[in-house]
Every structure is written in C-alpha cells, then in structure tokens.
Amino acid sequence: MSFSAETKNELARVEPEKKCCQLAEIAGFVRVSGSIRLAGGGKFKIVITTENPAAARHYKKLIKEYFQVDTELEIGESTSLKKGHTYMLTIGPEMRSEQILRETGILLVREGNNYISDGIYEDLIKTKCCRKAYLRGIFIGSGTISDPEKGYHLEIVCGSEKLAADLKKMINTFEDLSAKVVERKDKYIVYMKNSDYISDTLAIMGAHSRVLEFENVKIKKELLNETVRITNCDNANTDRILDASQKQIEAIRKIEAAPGGFDALPAKLRKTAELRLENPDASLTQLGEMMVPPMKKSGINNRLRKLEEIAGRL
C-alpha cells in the first residue's frame, strides 16, 4: 500500500468530537468528492464517490451521526487505471439532500436564486479546529502525498480556481505553513514541497503515525546526505594534500639535483626535505609529529614554503 493510501486510511480513523468539526470535515470531503444531480421537481441528489473503502465507511458513519441520514452505499468497478472498486454514497431528496448541501456551504442563495458555490464557505472554518477538520476532509477526498523515500510532495486537486485560492488561504492561516497553487490542465493544484510544511500538515490533519514514519525517513536521508558530504569533503581534502605534496616533492627534487644539493641547505630545511621525500602521502600535521622535537603544522608549512621558494630561484 502506498504512503498516500496509508495516510488516508489513518485519517479516516480520526473521529471529530465537536459537531462543528464533523460538519467541516464532511463539507471538505463532499466539496471534492461529491457531485449534484437533478432528481426531478427541482430536487437534488448527492453522489459521493471514492476509491478508498476506509473513506467510504468513515463518511457514511459521519454523515449518519451528524445529519441522521443513512446514505446508500454502492460498490462498482474502478474507472481509473488502477484495479479496484469505486464506492458511491448516495443521498436523495428524501434524505434531506438539499439541507446537507446548504449546511456544507455548497448550495447558496443569491438574489433569491439557488446557485452552486465553488469556494470554501467561511462560516465552516471560523475556528482552528474546524480548519483542521476541513483540511482533513478535502485531503482524503482529493489529496496525495509522495513516499518520502522518493521525494517530498503533497498536493490537493481542486476543481476551480476559487476553491484552490480559498484552500491556499486557509492552509496559510496555520503558523509556519505555506502552500502554492499551480494550474494543471483544467484543474488547480494546491501543493507543498517543503518537508517541514508537509510534516506539519500531516500532524495538523491528525495522521500522527505517518508523521513519525515521515520524520524517520527524513532523518535517515539527512544522515545519508551528511555522510556523503563528509566523504566528499574528506576526498577533496585528500586530493588537496596530495597535490600540495606533489608540488613540494618536485621542488625538493629540483634542489637535490642542483649543485651542492641538500648540502647547500640549512640543517633544519634539509631534515624537512628528507622527511617529505620519505613520506609523500603524509599531511603537514603528520610530518610535524615525525620531527624531533615535534613541530606544529604551521612550522612545517613555513619550512616547505621556503624550500619551494629556493627551488623557484634555481
């Protein structure tokens, strides 16, 4: 099962306690998963579709608890490329479908006429707990999250620009969260790529087990990246040491081949030159420790620099 499906399954087990949060979550889910059909006589029928059985069970129960309506459940073949089933919850006029549409902020009145809204009804998300519930519902309905092993990406597909703008605005009311919107074909996608934002969003929605798994993967990836960085740094330092050592050896060989050779050098420089030739791979610190008495890295470096200056004058 994918990380995204596991996240939705966990969220579908969250039971909102407050009535206002129950309504907000139902509204978020119905907004993206529901469709309105005419049932004759100016009446409406709501058909809610999902491919997640846990979501179907959860919202059937939640709608019954809040509206005292026992929705009809039908199971059909999935219309997507994935093998599986489609779960349809149907609410007809006799189940007070119009009342449900009005309470969820989907069916509104303007100038005495009914119209279908395409944004988030502000009265549903006045409190922080209701915003969390609405976000949970809309994510279960049309959200996805990438496996953190592969990358960091969370998105929610919206059917209108207005809904995407309202959702982005709502998400950005949470401290330290920031969502963006992109148009993809005829849909608008509210998304996040920042790993901290995604982790916080999972926590806000109530997917606490997914947060722990997400953070564990994130930590392992960061440790791996740090290990690679240190290894690369060590390799680069080794390359620099070898390059410097090669230049020093070339300078010392030049002095050795000149008239007088090492005999023309002061005793301290001669000892340093001989030590470098004997230990071409040693670092400056290691060379300093080999001297009698031991020397600091800066002292050895000064002597080798003098040898290179002497070689440069030859």
Steps between C-alpha positions, in 0.01 A plus 500: 500500500629845412597761758213715372242222545632421848470869589137512388421178687640648819311827450179304441535364855500848654168567673423873532328558834346843445196537278656800326806292410283213376321739264825661383657163419189379315495827305864467397453143379169564319641812334756298300346151495134583457288579196149644485236348277144610432241265640190663343268762637790732574641250745865399534684173545856488636736228377829474690769288331825362639734211426603474865281254695613643834387847388163362383438333838617807692278753322198272493530483878580872541208614283265274692629632832469867402197506270321184622502380139590144404657540156469232236828326420572351159818325390611501138811442292767770509510728198867586552801309369542335839318177570248527778153626581310826512284569804197727451301658781163630378280751681162558341238772560322280755825502701500879517766542232416869456550568871838323487608706199404821677668413831822401325505836319467346154145617416454871566249768413567815302229749409237244593646226279691187591854467371788258549796665669852410394699615802522430874206625706661730758254417779629140499862588579478778758694304762837327480354158584251533214774602257691185598189289443424661162860443389477136605178450304620666182832311513326163539283597203761618250840518666816301440840488667819354358693224672765697696761244389455635145436869564297760684174602335147544631217622280122543497315515168231768478238532230497879494741789537281644776517182708877479455543864606277452805681179599840663464381791714366263765820291513709815532308600814688225684827616652812422293301346212506622142325343201518590133261459207573380148262442210518154343277442197151600618577454872665716764751334731576623851839355589801501734854373441661613825550195725434698820171635361390151397586349838309778680202455267485127578501584871231767457272254320556234768722248318740463791635155406578630150681796658729263690574294189550814292744646754692170531551487124594868495762451774651196324523694174661797675754273671580333168541838331725620781711184474537550126589866555767413759640226277518738205664760722753246627576392145545861393733564795701189412529617139620843617759339731630280220515794256691711751730209585577445130598865454720486810673181381563650156659804666714282727614282207601816314710611797652154532607504133655848525874552573562432866162321537376467854844589639429861401191506723487594867475190721136563593390538138706196396330287765157625387580426135617147579192435715265613223670274245474206737130569573336634181144426616530645850307811600672805648377401845644150462834639377513729802447206735791314334747780570731486802392691693141503359389814317169669437333487161576868438873449564525212251298699248741796530803276438343334195405842362864612537613189312258588217637858494856369478403267216331791325826695493697213343 
